[in-house]
């Protein structure tokens, strides 16, 4: 137990036979339950998990018959934690890239009731650029910026960090089955947390690489797919939080900002093509395009400012 609260750890695993043993061995003694969720591995991960469970009574192995994604594996662990009434539930990947020494610091603010959800942030440290692969760092930075806009948690960064802790009351409120089941799970989770006004905090963490892990993530595929997910999640959050549950005028600012920007870009592209084809441009047309783009930018920035102010207390 930690701070008088029962703590569980969900370990989603897919083809992690080589590193699963080290991951489970590093989980601290204050953890009461460990749920290893095998997402249809083909390399002996289940056997390694069962062997660990036979030696450590805290460990329970849960299996997916087909590969459903890391997000779905986490949800399976969350559901089990709710069934057993675990006060704090953390997530640690099975690839040994999440330092168990950070688990106490991650779970304590949730156990004390200071926040509802805590996550590690590997970008706090100046070592992130040196330790993380450069393409991963840049991809993470882009997705973190987009996640800030989509989720409304402007104070949160390192959106791809899956090392998290969540309190039982919040888990019971979430509609877990609506969460994105694959790699974009942490991003979608933040959007859903914001809609129910959950308090979220970043905890500094040192990046861990070069421990034998292998990644099948292709940024050229992942970044566009998660960006599309975040675009849809942004509009869903606007509707749910600022229209249906409690109306806020920032919706109008976003609508006018997007509308004026799109019209300005379309008109600007049209007149540019006409100019290239030899047509003359009038001063009025150029001024109109400039005004539309400036108005669109200002409306959008004001909407972001209102959104930031509305979520200032959720930290």
Sine and cosine of phi, psi and omega as CSV:
sin_phi,cos_phi,sin_psi,cos_psi,sin_omega,cos_omega
0.00,0.00,0.36,-0.93,-0.01,-1.00
-0.68,-0.74,0.84,-0.54,-0.05,-1.00
0.82,0.57,0.54,0.84,0.00,-1.00
0.97,0.23,0.16,0.99,-0.03,-1.00
-0.90,-0.43,0.57,-0.82,0.04,-1.00
-0.98,0.19,0.70,-0.71,-0.09,-1.00
-0.87,-0.50,0.72,-0.70,0.07,-1.00
-0.85,-0.52,0.44,-0.90,0.08,-1.00
-0.81,-0.59,0.80,-0.61,0.09,-1.00
-0.99,-0.12,0.79,-0.61,0.01,-1.00
-0.89,-0.46,1.00,-0.06,0.07,-1.00
-0.96,0.30,0.72,-0.70,-0.08,-1.00
-0.62,-0.78,0.74,-0.67,0.12,-0.99
-0.66,-0.76,0.93,-0.37,-0.04,-1.00
0.83,0.57,0.80,0.60,0.00,-1.00
-0.88,-0.47,0.53,0.85,-0.07,-1.00
-0.86,0.51,-0.56,0.83,-0.08,-1.00
-0.95,0.32,-0.54,0.84,-0.14,-0.99
-0.91,-0.42,-0.09,1.00,-0.08,-1.00
-0.90,0.43,-0.66,0.75,-0.03,-1.00
-0.86,0.51,-0.71,0.71,0.01,-1.00
-0.90,0.43,-0.61,0.79,0.01,-1.00
-0.88,0.47,-0.76,0.65,-0.04,-1.00
-0.93,0.36,-0.58,0.82,-0.01,-1.00
-0.91,0.41,-0.45,0.89,-0.05,-1.00
-1.00,0.07,-0.13,0.99,-0.04,-1.00
-0.93,0.37,0.80,-0.60,-0.11,-0.99
-0.89,0.46,0.30,-0.96,-0.06,-1.00
-0.94,0.34,-0.40,0.92,-0.05,-1.00
-0.95,0.30,-0.17,0.98,0.03,-1.00
-0.97,0.24,0.77,-0.64,-0.05,-1.00
-1.00,0.05,-0.61,0.79,-0.06,-1.00
-0.67,-0.74,0.57,-0.82,0.05,-1.00
-0.77,-0.64,0.85,-0.52,0.01,-1.00
-0.95,-0.32,0.96,-0.29,0.10,-1.00
-1.00,0.03,0.89,-0.46,-0.04,-1.00
-0.95,-0.32,0.96,-0.29,0.00,-1.00
-1.00,0.08,0.85,-0.53,-0.05,-1.00
-0.99,-0.13,0.90,0.44,0.04,-1.00
0.84,0.54,0.81,0.59,0.04,-1.00
-0.95,0.32,0.39,-0.92,0.00,-1.00
-0.84,-0.54,0.26,0.97,-0.11,-0.99
-0.84,-0.54,0.27,0.96,0.01,-1.00
1.00,-0.06,0.21,0.98,0.02,-1.00
-0.86,0.51,-0.68,0.74,-0.02,-1.00
-0.88,0.48,-0.68,0.73,-0.01,-1.00
-0.89,0.45,-0.67,0.75,0.03,-1.00
-0.90,0.44,-0.64,0.77,-0.01,-1.00
-0.91,0.40,-0.67,0.74,0.01,-1.00
-0.91,0.41,-0.61,0.79,0.04,-1.00
-0.89,0.45,-0.67,0.74,0.03,-1.00
-0.91,0.41,-0.61,0.79,-0.01,-1.00
-0.91,0.41,-0.55,0.84,0.01,-1.00
-0.93,0.36,-0.40,0.92,-0.01,-1.00
-0.99,-0.13,-0.31,0.95,-0.04,-1.00
-0.74,-0.67,0.94,-0.33,-0.07,-1.00
-0.91,0.42,-0.21,0.98,0.02,-1.00
-0.97,0.26,-0.36,0.93,-0.17,-0.99
-1.00,0.03,0.73,-0.69,0.12,-0.99
-0.80,-0.59,0.70,-0.71,-0.03,-1.00
-0.98,-0.22,0.83,-0.56,0.05,-1.00
-0.90,-0.43,0.65,-0.76,-0.11,-0.99
-0.83,-0.56,0.63,-0.78,0.18,-0.98
-0.99,-0.17,0.72,-0.70,0.01,-1.00
-0.95,0.31,-0.47,0.88,0.05,-1.00
-0.73,-0.68,0.36,-0.93,-0.02,-1.00
-0.94,0.33,0.90,-0.44,-0.06,-1.00
-0.92,-0.40,-0.11,0.99,0.04,-1.00
0.96,-0.28,0.39,-0.92,-0.05,-1.00
-0.90,0.44,-0.59,0.81,0.02,-1.00
-0.90,0.45,-0.67,0.74,0.03,-1.00
-0.91,0.42,-0.59,0.81,0.04,-1.00
-0.91,0.42,-0.65,0.76,0.03,-1.00
-0.90,0.43,-0.67,0.74,0.02,-1.00
-0.87,0.49,-0.65,0.76,0.05,-1.00
-0.86,0.51,-0.69,0.73,0.05,-1.00
-0.91,0.41,-0.66,0.75,0.04,-1.00
-0.86,0.51,-0.70,0.72,-0.03,-1.00
-0.89,0.46,-0.62,0.79,0.04,-1.00
-0.92,0.39,-0.63,0.78,0.02,-1.00
-0.90,0.44,-0.63,0.77,0.05,-1.00
-0.91,0.42,-0.66,0.75,0.02,-1.00
-0.86,0.51,-0.62,0.78,-0.04,-1.00
-1.00,-0.04,0.03,1.00,0.08,-1.00
0.92,0.40,0.61,0.79,0.02,-1.00
-0.96,0.29,0.78,-0.63,-0.09,-1.00
-0.94,0.35,-0.61,0.79,0.00,-1.00
-0.74,-0.67,0.76,-0.65,0.01,-1.00
-0.82,-0.57,0.84,-0.54,0.01,-1.00
-0.97,-0.26,0.27,-0.96,0.07,-1.00
-0.82,-0.57,0.80,-0.60,0.08,-1.00
-0.76,-0.65,0.83,-0.56,0.01,-1.00
-0.91,0.42,0.41,-0.91,-0.05,-1.00
-0.99,0.12,0.10,0.99,-0.07,-1.00
-0.99,-0.15,0.22,0.98,0.08,-1.00
0.90,0.44,0.40,0.92,0.02,-1.00
-1.00,-0.09,0.01,1.00,-0.01,-1.00
-0.92,-0.39,0.92,-0.40,-0.11,-0.99
-0.90,0.43,0.90,-0.43,0.00,-1.00
-0.89,0.45,-0.32,0.95,0.03,-1.00
-0.91,0.41,-0.35,0.94,0.00,-1.00
-1.00,0.04,-0.12,0.99,-0.13,-0.99
-0.90,0.43,-0.67,0.75,0.01,-1.00
-0.88,0.47,-0.73,0.68,-0.01,-1.00
-0.89,0.46,-0.50,0.86,-0.01,-1.00
-0.97,0.24,-0.64,0.77,-0.10,-0.99
-1.00,0.09,-0.46,0.89,-0.10,-0.99
-0.85,0.53,-0.75,0.66,-0.01,-1.00
-0.89,0.45,-0.48,0.88,0.06,-1.00
-0.96,0.28,-0.68,0.73,0.00,-1.00
-0.90,0.44,-0.56,0.83,0.00,-1.00
-0.99,0.16,-0.18,0.98,-0.02,-1.00
0.99,0.13,0.24,0.97,0.01,-1.00
-0.95,0.31,-0.59,0.81,0.04,-1.00
-0.66,-0.75,0.24,-0.97,0.03,-1.00
-1.00,-0.08,-0.44,0.90,-0.12,-0.99
-0.51,-0.86,0.76,-0.65,0.04,-1.00
-0.82,-0.57,0.57,-0.82,0.02,-1.00
-0.61,-0.79,0.46,-0.89,0.03,-1.00
-0.98,0.18,0.45,-0.89,0.04,-1.00
-0.77,-0.64,0.95,-0.30,-0.03,-1.00
-0.99,0.17,-0.17,0.99,-0.05,-1.00
-1.00,0.04,-0.15,0.99,0.04,-1.00
-0.89,0.45,-0.67,0.75,-0.08,-1.00
-0.98,0.21,0.56,-0.83,0.04,-1.00
-0.94,0.33,-0.15,0.99,-0.02,-1.00
-0.99,0.12,-0.17,0.99,-0.11,-0.99
-0.85,0.53,-0.71,0.71,-0.04,-1.00
-0.90,0.45,-0.59,0.81,-0.01,-1.00
-0.98,0.20,-0.59,0.81,-0.12,-0.99
-1.00,0.02,-0.54,0.84,-0.03,-1.00
-1.00,0.06,0.61,-0.79,0.13,-0.99
-0.82,0.57,0.68,-0.73,-0.14,-0.99
-0.85,0.53,-0.65,0.76,-0.01,-1.00
-0.92,0.38,-0.54,0.84,0.04,-1.00
-0.94,0.34,-0.65,0.76,0.00,-1.00
-0.88,0.47,-0.73,0.68,-0.04,-1.00
-0.93,0.38,-0.67,0.75,0.04,-1.00
-0.88,0.47,-0.66,0.75,0.04,-1.00
-0.89,0.46,-0.67,0.75,-0.02,-1.00
-0.89,0.46,-0.67,0.74,0.00,-1.00
-0.90,0.43,-0.74,0.68,-0.02,-1.00
-0.93,0.37,-0.53,0.85,0.04,-1.00
-0.91,0.42,-0.66,0.75,0.03,-1.00
-0.90,0.44,-0.72,0.70,0.00,-1.00
-0.90,0.43,-0.57,0.82,0.01,-1.00
-0.94,0.34,-0.57,0.82,0.09,-1.00
-0.84,0.54,-0.72,0.69,-0.02,-1.00
-0.93,0.38,-0.70,0.72,-0.07,-1.00
-0.94,0.33,-0.61,0.79,-0.12,-0.99
-1.00,-0.03,-0.44,0.90,-0.07,-1.00
1.00,0.07,-0.04,1.00,0.07,-1.00
-1.00,-0.02,0.99,0.12,-0.09,-1.00
-0.96,0.29,-0.31,0.95,-0.02,-1.00
-1.00,0.01,-0.05,1.00,-0.06,-1.00
-0.98,-0.22,0.69,-0.72,0.04,-1.00
-0.76,-0.65,-0.06,-1.00,-0.05,-1.00
0.79,0.61,0.85,0.52,-0.10,-1.00
-0.89,0.45,-0.37,0.93,-0.06,-1.00
-1.00,0.07,-0.02,1.00,0.04,-1.00
-0.94,0.34,0.83,-0.56,0.00,-1.00
-0.98,-0.20,0.13,0.99,0.00,-1.00
-1.00,0.07,0.98,-0.19,-0.19,-0.98
-0.68,-0.73,0.20,-0.98,0.12,-0.99
-0.60,-0.80,0.65,-0.76,-0.06,-1.00
-0.67,-0.74,0.57,-0.82,0.00,-1.00
-1.00,0.09,0.43,-0.90,-0.03,-1.00
-0.87,0.49,-0.70,0.72,0.00,-1.00
-0.84,0.54,-0.61,0.79,0.01,-1.00
-0.95,0.31,-0.65,0.76,0.03,-1.00
-0.86,0.51,-0.63,0.78,-0.03,-1.00
-0.94,0.33,-0.40,0.92,0.00,-1.00
-1.00,0.09,-0.46,0.89,-0.08,-1.00
-0.96,0.29,0.60,-0.80,0.16,-0.99
-1.00,0.00,1.00,0.03,-0.16,-0.99
-0.88,0.48,-0.52,0.85,-0.06,-1.00
-0.95,0.32,-0.22,0.97,0.02,-1.00
-1.00,0.03,-0.17,0.99,-0.05,-1.00
-0.96,0.27,0.54,-0.84,-0.03,-1.00
-0.89,0.46,0.77,-0.64,-0.17,-0.99
-0.99,0.11,-0.12,0.99,-0.10,-0.99
-0.89,-0.47,-0.54,-0.84,-0.22,-0.98
-0.88,0.48,-0.42,0.91,0.01,-1.00
-0.99,0.16,0.18,0.98,-0.04,-1.00
-0.81,0.58,-0.76,0.66,-0.03,-1.00
-0.87,0.50,-0.59,0.81,0.00,-1.00
-0.92,0.39,-0.74,0.67,-0.01,-1.00
-0.91,0.41,-0.56,0.83,0.02,-1.00
-0.86,0.50,-0.70,0.72,-0.01,-1.00
-0.89,0.46,-0.64,0.77,0.03,-1.00
-0.88,0.47,-0.72,0.69,0.00,-1.00
-0.91,0.41,-0.58,0.82,0.03,-1.00
-0.91,0.41,-0.62,0.79,-0.03,-1.00
-0.91,0.41,-0.60,0.80,-0.02,-1.00
-0.88,0.48,-0.55,0.84,0.01,-1.00
-0.98,-0.18,0.27,0.96,0.12,-0.99
0.86,0.51,0.69,0.72,0.04,-1.00
-0.98,0.20,0.60,-0.80,0.06,-1.00
-0.99,0.11,0.81,-0.59,-0.09,-1.00
-0.82,-0.57,0.66,-0.75,-0.01,-1.00
-0.73,-0.69,0.64,-0.77,0.13,-0.99
-1.00,0.02,0.66,-0.75,0.06,-1.00
-0.87,-0.48,0.82,-0.58,-0.01,-1.00
-0.85,0.52,0.65,-0.76,-0.01,-1.00
-0.54,-0.84,0.57,-0.82,0.03,-1.00
-1.00,0.08,0.77,-0.64,0.04,-1.00
-0.88,0.47,0.64,-0.77,0.03,-1.00
-0.87,-0.50,0.90,-0.43,0.05,-1.00
-0.66,-0.75,0.29,-0.96,0.05,-1.00
0.98,0.22,0.49,0.87,0.02,-1.00
-0.97,-0.25,0.25,0.97,0.00,-1.00
0.98,-0.20,0.06,1.00,-0.02,-1.00
-0.95,0.30,0.41,-0.91,0.11,-0.99
-0.73,-0.68,0.62,-0.78,-0.06,-1.00
-0.86,-0.52,0.74,-0.68,0.05,-1.00
-0.99,-0.12,0.17,0.99,-0.05,-1.00
-0.97,0.25,0.81,-0.59,0.07,-1.00
-0.95,-0.31,0.94,-0.34,-0.11,-0.99
-0.87,0.50,-0.54,0.84,0.00,-1.00
-0.90,0.44,-0.35,0.94,0.06,-1.00
-0.99,-0.17,-0.64,0.77,-0.10,-0.99
-0.94,0.35,-0.72,0.69,-0.05,-1.00
-0.87,0.49,-0.75,0.66,0.05,-1.00
-0.88,0.47,-0.65,0.76,-0.06,-1.00
-0.93,0.37,-0.66,0.75,0.02,-1.00
-0.95,0.31,-0.55,0.83,0.06,-1.00
-0.88,0.48,-0.67,0.74,0.06,-1.00
-0.91,0.42,-0.66,0.75,0.07,-1.00
-0.85,0.52,-0.69,0.72,-0.03,-1.00
-0.93,0.36,-0.56,0.83,0.04,-1.00
-0.89,0.46,-0.73,0.68,0.03,-1.00
-0.91,0.41,-0.62,0.78,-0.01,-1.00
-0.92,0.39,-0.56,0.83,0.02,-1.00
-0.88,0.48,-0.76,0.65,-0.01,-1.00
-0.92,0.39,-0.56,0.83,0.06,-1.00
-0.89,0.45,-0.68,0.73,0.01,-1.00
-0.91,0.42,-0.66,0.75,0.03,-1.00
-0.85,0.53,-0.70,0.71,-0.03,-1.00
-0.93,0.38,-0.74,0.67,-0.09,-1.00
-0.94,0.35,-0.71,0.70,-0.15,-0.99
-1.00,0.06,-0.65,0.76,-0.17,-0.99
-0.95,-0.31,-0.01,1.00,0.07,-1.00
-0.86,-0.51,-0.83,0.56,-0.10,-1.00
-0.98,0.22,-0.77,0.63,-0.13,-0.99
-0.99,0.14,-0.63,0.77,-0.01,-1.00
-0.30,-0.96,0.94,-0.33,-0.12,-0.99
-0.91,0.41,0.65,-0.76,0.05,-1.00
-0.68,-0.74,0.71,-0.70,-0.05,-1.00
-0.92,0.40,-0.19,0.98,0.02,-1.00
-0.87,0.49,-0.37,0.93,0.05,-1.00
-0.86,0.51,-0.67,0.74,0.02,-1.00
-0.90,0.44,-0.63,0.78,0.00,-1.00
-0.90,0.44,-0.68,0.74,0.04,-1.00
-0.91,0.42,-0.67,0.75,-0.01,-1.00
-0.88,0.48,-0.77,0.64,-0.01,-1.00
-0.92,0.38,-0.59,0.81,0.02,-1.00
-0.89,0.45,-0.73,0.69,0.01,-1.00
-0.92,0.38,-0.67,0.74,-0.03,-1.00
-0.89,0.45,-0.78,0.62,-0.01,-1.00
-0.89,0.45,-0.61,0.79,0.01,-1.00
-0.90,0.43,-0.71,0.71,-0.01,-1.00
-0.91,0.43,-0.69,0.72,0.02,-1.00
-0.90,0.43,-0.68,0.74,0.01,-1.00
-0.89,0.46,-0.68,0.74,0.02,-1.00
-0.92,0.40,-0.69,0.72,-0.01,-1.00
-0.90,0.44,-0.72,0.70,0.01,-1.00
-0.92,0.40,-0.63,0.77,0.02,-1.00
-0.90,0.44,-0.67,0.75,0.03,-1.00
-0.91,0.41,-0.62,0.78,-0.01,-1.00
-0.90,0.43,-0.74,0.67,-0.04,-1.00
-0.94,0.35,-0.49,0.87,0.05,-1.00
-0.92,0.40,-0.69,0.73,0.04,-1.00
-0.89,0.45,-0.69,0.72,0.02,-1.00
-0.89,0.46,-0.61,0.80,0.02,-1.00
-0.92,0.38,-0.64,0.76,0.03,-1.00
-0.89,0.45,-0.55,0.84,0.00,-1.00
-0.98,0.19,0.00,1.00,0.09,-1.00
0.97,-0.24,0.04,1.00,0.00,-1.00
-0.99,0.16,0.50,-0.87,0.03,-1.00
-1.00,0.09,0.57,-0.82,0.05,-1.00
-0.96,-0.27,0.65,-0.76,0.06,-1.00
-1.00,0.01,0.42,-0.91,0.02,-1.00
-0.88,0.48,-0.61,0.79,-0.02,-1.00
-0.88,0.48,-0.62,0.79,0.00,-1.00
-0.91,0.41,-0.70,0.72,0.01,-1.00
-0.89,0.46,-0.68,0.73,0.01,-1.00
-0.90,0.44,-0.65,0.76,0.01,-1.00
-0.88,0.48,-0.71,0.70,0.02,-1.00
-0.87,0.49,-0.71,0.71,0.00,-1.00
-0.88,0.47,-0.69,0.73,0.00,-1.00
-0.90,0.43,-0.66,0.76,0.02,-1.00
-0.89,0.46,-0.71,0.71,-0.01,-1.00
-0.92,0.39,-0.66,0.75,0.01,-1.00
-0.92,0.40,-0.69,0.72,0.02,-1.00
-0.89,0.46,-0.68,0.73,0.03,-1.00
-0.88,0.48,-0.68,0.73,0.01,-1.00
-0.90,0.43,-0.71,0.70,-0.03,-1.00
-0.91,0.42,-0.71,0.71,0.03,-1.00
-0.86,0.50,-0.67,0.74,-0.01,-1.00
-0.92,0.40,-0.68,0.73,0.01,-1.00
-0.90,0.43,-0.64,0.77,0.06,-1.00
-0.91,0.42,-0.62,0.79,0.04,-1.00
-0.89,0.46,-0.68,0.73,0.04,-1.00
-0.89,0.46,-0.64,0.77,0.02,-1.00
-0.89,0.45,-0.69,0.72,0.04,-1.00
-0.90,0.44,-0.63,0.77,0.02,-1.00
-0.90,0.44,-0.68,0.73,0.02,-1.00
-0.89,0.46,-0.68,0.73,0.00,-1.00
-0.92,0.39,-0.61,0.79,-0.01,-1.00
-0.91,0.42,-0.47,0.88,-0.06,-1.00
-0.96,-0.28,0.23,0.97,-0.08,-1.00
-0.88,0.48,-0.54,0.84,-0.06,-1.00
-0.99,0.13,-0.13,0.99,-0.08,-1.00
-1.00,0.02,0.85,0.52,0.01,-1.00
-0.59,-0.81,0.00,0.00,0.00,0.00
